Amino acid sequence: MKAGYVQTSPLFGEKERNFQQVLDLTSNISADLLVLPELFATGYAFVSKEEFNSLSEEGEEETARFLKQLSHQTGAVIIAGFIEKEKDKFFNSAMMIKDDVVIGIYRKVHLFNEEKRWFVQGDKPFEVYNVNDVCIGTMICFDWIYPEACRTLAIKGAQIIAHPSNLVLPWCQATMQTRCLENRVFAVTANRIGREQRGTNDFNFTGGSQITAVNGTVLSSAPTDIPYVDVIEIDPSMADNKMINSYNDLLKDRRTEFYK
């Protein structure tokens, strides 16, 4: 299958402009799976509840409509981040869409830094969806630092982990090599670039989106400072083999009775 990422440079609060950037970057792209960054349409450095609320979406609003359009344009399953509102709660979420169907929504479990000011911790389990005979799970950004996130998705059968991100720390890209190796899964990390300096916030995003193979090899790595798209061919069935030699199955050899 053809899997890829879209690395963007969003402007805070300018959804239509950010949608158009994605359309421009993917105008000649055909893929089976495309991953966009965390909060790709809104930006990240919030300074008031009023603007935060105004950028949130409840149900299938403008971001869902745009992602459906993008799915039709590219032929891909799209996974991308947005601010999800449910009554009086707000979640840092990622939507999985194919054509006109919202397949699932993941709510970020591990919030980073000042996200805790704005978002509620995710209240739904990690899920894996079978789409066109490929098993895809989602985690968001800072989930990478918790081995349990990738491991849970792997145990549930994920062949590919979609990883929308707004990375500012320098360690994720290298760590994802370990996460993929220890679980024998593929991962598509879609990061953003640029700087957001608003109020007391000053975030520099690291770019470097990447696709990582089941043996930890980096198959694609984006620059750190420009918008970028890459789509490569991968074989998801490689993730079904958890053997690292003739004796060791990474999942079956776990001794869970000693992990408590």
TORKOL-4160 file (C-alpha; in steps of 0.2 Angstrom, whole numbers, padded with zeros to 4 digits, m for minus):
260
<pt num="1" X="0000" Y="0000" Z="0000"/>
<pt num="2" X="0005" Y="0018" Z="m0002"/>
<pt num="3" X="0007" Y="0027" Z="0014"/>
<pt num="4" X="0012" Y="0045" Z="0017"/>
<pt num="5" X="0012" Y="0061" Z="0028"/>
<pt num="6" X="0008" Y="0079" Z="0025"/>
<pt num="7" X="0020" Y="0091" Z="0034"/>
<pt num="8" X="0012" Y="0108" Z="0035"/>
<pt num="9" X="0016" Y="0126" Z="0042"/>
<pt num="10" X="m0001" Y="0131" Z="0048"/>
<pt num="11" X="m0006" Y="0149" Z="0053"/>
<pt num="12" X="m0014" Y="0151" Z="0070"/>
<pt num="13" X="m0033" Y="0152" Z="0068"/>
<pt num="14" X="m0034" Y="0152" Z="0049"/>
<pt num="15" X="m0043" Y="0136" Z="0045"/>
<pt num="16" X="m0047" Y="0140" Z="0027"/>
<pt num="17" X="m0029" Y="0145" Z="0023"/>
<pt num="18" X="m0022" Y="0129" Z="0032"/>
<pt num="19" X="m0035" Y="0118" Z="0022"/>
<pt num="20" X="m0029" Y="0126" Z="0006"/>
<pt num="21" X="m0010" Y="0123" Z="0010"/>
<pt num="22" X="m0014" Y="0104" Z="0012"/>
<pt num="23" X="m0024" Y="0104" Z="m0004"/>
<pt num="24" X="m0009" Y="0113" Z="m0013"/>
<pt num="25" X="0003" Y="0101" Z="m0006"/>
<pt num="26" X="m0007" Y="0085" Z="m0011"/>
<pt num="27" X="m0013" Y="0091" Z="m0028"/>
<pt num="28" X="m0004" Y="0078" Z="m0037"/>
<pt num="29" X="m0004" Y="0065" Z="m0023"/>
<pt num="30" X="m0012" Y="0048" Z="m0024"/>
<pt num="31" X="m0011" Y="0037" Z="m0009"/>
<pt num="32" X="m0020" Y="0023" Z="0002"/>
<pt num="33" X="m0016" Y="0032" Z="0019"/>
<pt num="34" X="m0011" Y="0050" Z="0022"/>
<pt num="35" X="m0008" Y="0057" Z="0040"/>
<pt num="36" X="m0009" Y="0075" Z="0044"/>
<pt num="37" X="m0002" Y="0084" Z="0059"/>
<pt num="38" X="m0010" Y="0086" Z="0076"/>
<pt num="39" X="m0022" Y="0102" Z="0076"/>
<pt num="40" X="m0017" Y="0105" Z="0058"/>
<pt num="41" X="m0031" Y="0117" Z="0054"/>
<pt num="42" X="m0031" Y="0128" Z="0070"/>
<pt num="43" X="m0013" Y="0130" Z="0077"/>
<pt num="44" X="m0008" Y="0126" Z="0094"/>
<pt num="45" X="m0003" Y="0141" Z="0105"/>
<pt num="46" X="m0020" Y="0146" Z="0113"/>
<pt num="47" X="m0022" Y="0161" Z="0124"/>
<pt num="48" X="m0040" Y="0162" Z="0129"/>
<pt num="49" X="m0055" Y="0151" Z="0131"/>
<pt num="50" X="m0065" Y="0162" Z="0119"/>
<pt num="51" X="m0053" Y="0159" Z="0104"/>
<pt num="52" X="m0051" Y="0140" Z="0109"/>
<pt num="53" X="m0070" Y="0138" Z="0110"/>
<pt num="54" X="m0072" Y="0147" Z="0093"/>
<pt num="55" X="m0059" Y="0135" Z="0085"/>
<pt num="56" X="m0067" Y="0119" Z="0092"/>
<pt num="57" X="m0079" Y="0108" Z="0082"/>
<pt num="58" X="m0094" Y="0097" Z="0088"/>
<pt num="59" X="m0099" Y="0083" Z="0076"/>
<pt num="60" X="m0095" Y="0084" Z="0058"/>
<pt num="61" X="m0091" Y="0102" Z="0054"/>
<pt num="62" X="m0078" Y="0111" Z="0043"/>
<pt num="63" X="m0063" Y="0100" Z="0046"/>
<pt num="64" X="m0073" Y="0084" Z="0043"/>
<pt num="65" X="m0080" Y="0091" Z="0027"/>
<pt num="66" X="m0062" Y="0096" Z="0022"/>
<pt num="67" X="m0055" Y="0079" Z="0026"/>
<pt num="68" X="m0069" Y="0070" Z="0016"/>
<pt num="69" X="m0064" Y="0082" Z="0001"/>
<pt num="70" X="m0046" Y="0077" Z="0003"/>
<pt num="71" X="m0050" Y="0059" Z="0004"/>
<pt num="72" X="m0059" Y="0060" Z="m0012"/>
<pt num="73" X="m0045" Y="0070" Z="m0020"/>
<pt num="74" X="m0031" Y="0058" Z="m0015"/>
<pt num="75" X="m0040" Y="0041" Z="m0013"/>
<pt num="76" X="m0033" Y="0039" Z="0004"/>
<pt num="77" X="m0039" Y="0036" Z="0021"/>
<pt num="78" X="m0035" Y="0052" Z="0030"/>
<pt num="79" X="m0030" Y="0054" Z="0049"/>
<pt num="80" X="m0029" Y="0072" Z="0055"/>
<pt num="81" X="m0030" Y="0081" Z="0071"/>
<pt num="82" X="m0043" Y="0094" Z="0077"/>
<pt num="83" X="m0051" Y="0101" Z="0093"/>
<pt num="84" X="m0066" Y="0091" Z="0097"/>
<pt num="85" X="m0080" Y="0098" Z="0107"/>
<pt num="86" X="m0093" Y="0087" Z="0117"/>
<pt num="87" X="m0105" Y="0098" Z="0127"/>
<pt num="88" X="m0094" Y="0107" Z="0139"/>
<pt num="89" X="m0078" Y="0096" Z="0136"/>
<pt num="90" X="m0064" Y="0098" Z="0124"/>
<pt num="91" X="m0053" Y="0085" Z="0117"/>
<pt num="92" X="m0037" Y="0085" Z="0107"/>
<pt num="93" X="m0043" Y="0072" Z="0094"/>
<pt num="94" X="m0039" Y="0064" Z="0078"/>
<pt num="95" X="m0052" Y="0059" Z="0065"/>
<pt num="96" X="m0050" Y="0045" Z="0053"/>
<pt num="97" X="m0060" Y="0047" Z="0037"/>
<pt num="98" X="m0062" Y="0037" Z="0021"/>
<pt num="99" X="m0072" Y="0046" Z="0007"/>
<pt num="100" X="m0088" Y="0052" Z="0016"/>
<pt num="101" X="m0087" Y="0041" Z="0031"/>
<pt num="102" X="m0079" Y="0045" Z="0048"/>
<pt num="103" X="m0072" Y="0029" Z="0053"/>
<pt num="104" X="m0067" Y="0033" Z="0070"/>
<pt num="105" X="m0061" Y="0047" Z="0082"/>
<pt num="106" X="m0046" Y="0045" Z="0094"/>
<pt num="107" X="m0045" Y="0057" Z="0109"/>
<pt num="108" X="m0027" Y="0060" Z="0115"/>
<pt num="109" X="m0024" Y="0051" Z="0131"/>
<pt num="110" X="m0007" Y="0059" Z="0136"/>
<pt num="111" X="m0008" Y="0078" Z="0136"/>
<pt num="112" X="0008" Y="0088" Z="0135"/>
<pt num="113" X="0012" Y="0104" Z="0144"/>
<pt num="114" X="m0001" Y="0118" Z="0143"/>
<pt num="115" X="m0013" Y="0106" Z="0134"/>
<pt num="116" X="m0019" Y="0102" Z="0151"/>
<pt num="117" X="m0026" Y="0120" Z="0152"/>
<pt num="118" X="m0037" Y="0118" Z="0138"/>
<pt num="119" X="m0041" Y="0099" Z="0135"/>
<pt num="120" X="m0049" Y="0085" Z="0145"/>
<pt num="121" X="m0039" Y="0069" Z="0145"/>
<pt num="122" X="m0045" Y="0056" Z="0132"/>
<pt num="123" X="m0059" Y="0045" Z="0139"/>
<pt num="124" X="m0059" Y="0032" Z="0125"/>
<pt num="125" X="m0048" Y="0017" Z="0123"/>
<pt num="126" X="m0035" Y="0015" Z="0109"/>
<pt num="127" X="m0044" Y="0007" Z="0094"/>
<pt num="128" X="m0038" Y="m0002" Z="0079"/>
<pt num="129" X="m0049" Y="m0001" Z="0063"/>
<pt num="130" X="m0048" Y="m0013" Z="0048"/>
<pt num="131" X="m0049" Y="m0002" Z="0032"/>
<pt num="132" X="m0047" Y="m0011" Z="0016"/>
<pt num="133" X="m0039" Y="m0026" Z="0025"/>
<pt num="134" X="m0026" Y="m0015" Z="0033"/>
<pt num="135" X="m0027" Y="m0013" Z="0052"/>
<pt num="136" X="m0023" Y="0005" Z="0057"/>
<pt num="137" X="m0022" Y="0013" Z="0075"/>
<pt num="138" X="m0020" Y="0031" Z="0080"/>
<pt num="139" X="m0010" Y="0040" Z="0094"/>
<pt num="140" X="m0006" Y="0058" Z="0095"/>
<pt num="141" X="0010" Y="0067" Z="0098"/>
<pt num="142" X="0016" Y="0065" Z="0116"/>
<pt num="143" X="0008" Y="0048" Z="0117"/>
<pt num="144" X="0025" Y="0043" Z="0109"/>
<pt num="145" X="0034" Y="0044" Z="0126"/>
<pt num="146" X="0023" Y="0031" Z="0134"/>
<pt num="147" X="0028" Y="0013" Z="0128"/>
<pt num="148" X="0010" Y="0007" Z="0133"/>
<pt num="149" X="0002" Y="0017" Z="0119"/>
<pt num="150" X="0011" Y="0008" Z="0104"/>
<pt num="151" X="0011" Y="m0008" Z="0114"/>
<pt num="152" X="m0008" Y="m0008" Z="0116"/>
<pt num="153" X="m0011" Y="m0004" Z="0098"/>
<pt num="154" X="0001" Y="m0018" Z="0093"/>
<pt num="155" X="m0008" Y="m0030" Z="0104"/>
<pt num="156" X="m0025" Y="m0025" Z="0097"/>
<pt num="157" X="m0018" Y="m0030" Z="0080"/>
<pt num="158" X="m0012" Y="m0013" Z="0072"/>
<pt num="159" X="m0001" Y="m0015" Z="0057"/>
<pt num="160" X="0001" Y="0004" Z="0055"/>
<pt num="161" X="0001" Y="0017" Z="0069"/>
<pt num="162" X="m0004" Y="0034" Z="0062"/>
<pt num="163" X="0004" Y="0048" Z="0073"/>
<pt num="164" X="m0002" Y="0066" Z="0070"/>
<pt num="165" X="0010" Y="0077" Z="0080"/>
<pt num="166" X="0015" Y="0095" Z="0085"/>
<pt num="167" X="0032" Y="0090" Z="0091"/>
<pt num="168" X="0043" Y="0102" Z="0100"/>
<pt num="169" X="0055" Y="0090" Z="0110"/>
<pt num="170" X="0070" Y="0083" Z="0101"/>
<pt num="171" X="0068" Y="0065" Z="0105"/>
<pt num="172" X="0052" Y="0058" Z="0096"/>
<pt num="173" X="0059" Y="0053" Z="0079"/>
<pt num="174" X="0073" Y="0043" Z="0086"/>
<pt num="175" X="0061" Y="0035" Z="0099"/>
<pt num="176" X="0049" Y="0030" Z="0086"/>
<pt num="177" X="0062" Y="0018" Z="0079"/>
<pt num="178" X="0062" Y="0009" Z="0095"/>
<pt num="179" X="0043" Y="0009" Z="0097"/>
<pt num="180" X="0042" Y="0001" Z="0080"/>
<pt num="181" X="0056" Y="m0011" Z="0083"/>
<pt num="182" X="0049" Y="m0017" Z="0100"/>
<pt num="183" X="0031" Y="m0020" Z="0093"/>
<pt num="184" X="0036" Y="m0024" Z="0074"/>
<pt num="185" X="0023" Y="m0011" Z="0067"/>
<pt num="186" X="0025" Y="0003" Z="0055"/>
<pt num="187" X="0022" Y="0021" Z="0060"/>
<pt num="188" X="0018" Y="0037" Z="0051"/>
<pt num="189" X="0023" Y="0052" Z="0061"/>
<pt num="190" X="0016" Y="0068" Z="0053"/>
<pt num="191" X="0023" Y="0084" Z="0061"/>
<pt num="192" X="0022" Y="0102" Z="0058"/>
<pt num="193" X="0035" Y="0116" Z="0056"/>
<pt num="194" X="0036" Y="0134" Z="0061"/>
<pt num="195" X="0035" Y="0145" Z="0076"/>
<pt num="196" X="0020" Y="0150" Z="0086"/>
<pt num="197" X="0024" Y="0165" Z="0098"/>
<pt num="198" X="0008" Y="0171" Z="0106"/>
<pt num="199" X="0005" Y="0178" Z="0124"/>
<pt num="200" X="0017" Y="0168" Z="0135"/>
<pt num="201" X="0018" Y="0154" Z="0123"/>
<pt num="202" X="0033" Y="0151" Z="0111"/>
<pt num="203" X="0033" Y="0135" Z="0102"/>
<pt num="204" X="0046" Y="0129" Z="0089"/>
<pt num="205" X="0040" Y="0114" Z="0080"/>
<pt num="206" X="0053" Y="0102" Z="0074"/>
<pt num="207" X="0047" Y="0095" Z="0057"/>
<pt num="208" X="0056" Y="0079" Z="0053"/>
<pt num="209" X="0040" Y="0069" Z="0049"/>
<pt num="210" X="0044" Y="0051" Z="0046"/>
<pt num="211" X="0039" Y="0034" Z="0041"/>
<pt num="212" X="0046" Y="0020" Z="0051"/>
<pt num="213" X="0047" Y="0001" Z="0047"/>
<pt num="214" X="0044" Y="m0014" Z="0058"/>
<pt num="215" X="0063" Y="m0016" Z="0061"/>
<pt num="216" X="0065" Y="0002" Z="0066"/>
<pt num="217" X="0072" Y="0008" Z="0049"/>
<pt num="218" X="0067" Y="0026" Z="0044"/>
<pt num="219" X="0060" Y="0024" Z="0027"/>
<pt num="220" X="0056" Y="0042" Z="0024"/>
<pt num="221" X="0061" Y="0058" Z="0034"/>
<pt num="222" X="0055" Y="0075" Z="0030"/>
<pt num="223" X="0066" Y="0091" Z="0032"/>
<pt num="224" X="0065" Y="0101" Z="0048"/>
<pt num="225" X="0060" Y="0118" Z="0041"/>
<pt num="226" X="0049" Y="0116" Z="0025"/>
<pt num="227" X="0031" Y="0110" Z="0021"/>
<pt num="228" X="0034" Y="0092" Z="0014"/>
<pt num="229" X="0024" Y="0077" Z="0007"/>
<pt num="230" X="0030" Y="0060" Z="0005"/>
<pt num="231" X="0021" Y="0044" Z="0000"/>
<pt num="232" X="0030" Y="0027" Z="m0001"/>
<pt num="233" X="0026" Y="0009" Z="m0004"/>
<pt num="234" X="0025" Y="m0002" Z="0012"/>
<pt num="235" X="0019" Y="m0020" Z="0015"/>
<pt num="236" X="0008" Y="m0019" Z="0031"/>
<pt num="237" X="0008" Y="m0039" Z="0032"/>
<pt num="238" X="0026" Y="m0037" Z="0038"/>
<pt num="239" X="0019" Y="m0031" Z="0054"/>
<pt num="240" X="0010" Y="m0048" Z="0057"/>
<pt num="241" X="0026" Y="m0057" Z="0060"/>
<pt num="242" X="0032" Y="m0053" Z="0078"/>
<pt num="243" X="0046" Y="m0065" Z="0077"/>
<pt num="244" X="0064" Y="m0057" Z="0079"/>
<pt num="245" X="0072" Y="m0074" Z="0077"/>
<pt num="246" X="0066" Y="m0092" Z="0077"/>
<pt num="247" X="0063" Y="m0092" Z="0096"/>
<pt num="248" X="0057" Y="m0075" Z="0101"/>
<pt num="249" X="0039" Y="m0068" Z="0097"/>
<pt num="250" X="0039" Y="m0051" Z="0104"/>
<pt num="251" X="0021" Y="m0051" Z="0110"/>
<pt num="252" X="0019" Y="m0069" Z="0115"/>
<pt num="253" X="0035" Y="m0069" Z="0125"/>
<pt num="254" X="0029" Y="m0056" Z="0136"/>
<pt num="255" X="0028" Y="m0061" Z="0155"/>
<pt num="256" X="0014" Y="m0050" Z="0160"/>
<pt num="257" X="0013" Y="m0059" Z="0177"/>
<pt num="258" X="0029" Y="m0050" Z="0182"/>
<pt num="259" X="0024" Y="m0033" Z="0175"/>
<pt num="260" X="0012" Y="m0028" Z="0190"/>
